[in-house]
Amino acid sequence: MAKKKRSAQAPALIGRVQAADLCGVSLRVFNDMAAKGLLPKPIMRGGQLLWRPSDLKAWAETSSTGMKP
């Protein structure tokens, strides 16, 4: 069986640490925002909450609490 080549695309789903980094906030702030429902709805996969980077970027463009420039 041939091995699949990995593409240089951004991941389709990211975890809390990567999402917080993408948003330019600490993990603690990100977790607080998620708990308050201020972020896009995450996806549950294998017992883990994951976010689409595109959802976070779109949210940041319309939110006053969004990502740092």
MOVEN-V306482 format. One record per residue. PSI is psi in radians with two decimals (none if undefined). Layout:
# MOVEN-V306482
{{PSI} {PSI}}
This chain:
# MOVEN-V306482
{{2.35} {2.50} {2.50} {2.43} {2.41} {2.35} {2.89} {0.30} {2.74} {2.62} {2.57} {-0.58} {2.49} {2.68} {-3.06} {-0.78} {-0.84} {-0.67} {-0.75} {-0.75} {-0.75} {-0.66} {-0.18} {0.49} {2.85} {2.83} {-0.66} {-0.81} {-0.75} {-0.81} {-0.71} {-0.77} {-0.71} {-0.74} {-0.55} {-0.04} {0.41} {-0.20} {2.88} {2.66} {2.25} {2.97} {2.34} {2.11} {2.08} {0.62} {0.16} {2.43} {2.25} {2.65} {2.62} {2.19} {-0.64} {-0.63} {-0.73} {-0.69} {-0.76} {-0.71} {-0.76} {-0.56} {-0.44} {-0.07} {2.46} {-0.26} {0.34} {-2.88} {2.73} {2.55} {none}}
